[in-house]
Amino acid sequence: MGRGGALDEMTSGHEPAGDTSAAAGGGHEVVGQATAGHGAAGHDEHGAEEELGPVDYGAWAAGILGVALGLLTAACFALATSPVGR
């Protein structure tokens, strides 16, 4: 077969539950699909039990230093190109 494989290989495990005949609505049920599997509020509960790791102070310090140096560079460019210092 060409690219993509056979249809039954691609859809196995994804068969709709219940009757999908034209009399049953053709499987185009819209009601309740937006929150299916996400509880009443629609929130995703994956990873809710995982704890956060420790704070990486070195990474935060490097990030803050990078932002500070970027602001300093921008201030130097603004000062160098402004008519105030001439």
Secondary structure as the mmCIF struct_conf table of DSSP 4:
data_model
#
loop_
_struct_conf.conf_type_id
_struct_conf.id
_struct_conf.beg_label_comp_id
_struct_conf.beg_label_asym_id
_struct_conf.beg_label_seq_id
_struct_conf.end_label_comp_id
_struct_conf.end_label_asym_id
_struct_conf.end_label_seq_id
TURN_TY1_P TURN_TY1_P1 ARG A 3 GLY A 4
HELX_RH_AL_P HELX_RH_AL_P1 LEU A 7 THR A 11
TURN_TY1_P TURN_TY1_P2 SER A 12 GLY A 13
HELX_LH_PP_P HELX_LH_PP_P1 GLU A 15 PRO A 16
BEND BEND1 ALA A 17 GLY A 18
BEND BEND2 SER A 21 SER A 21
HELX_RH_3T_P HELX_RH_3T_P1 ALA A 22 ALA A 24
TURN_TY1_P TURN_TY1_P3 GLY A 25 GLY A 27
TURN_TY1_P TURN_TY1_P4 VAL A 31 GLY A 32
TURN_TY1_P TURN_TY1_P5 ALA A 34 GLY A 37
BEND BEND3 HIS A 38 HIS A 38
TURN_TY1_P TURN_TY1_P6 GLY A 39 GLY A 42
TURN_TY1_P TURN_TY1_P7 HIS A 46 GLU A 49
HELX_LH_PP_P HELX_LH_PP_P2 GLU A 50 LEU A 52
HELX_RH_AL_P HELX_RH_AL_P2 TYR A 57 THR A 81
BEND BEND4 SER A 82 SER A 82
HELX_RH_3T_P HELX_RH_3T_P2 PRO A 83 GLY A 85
#
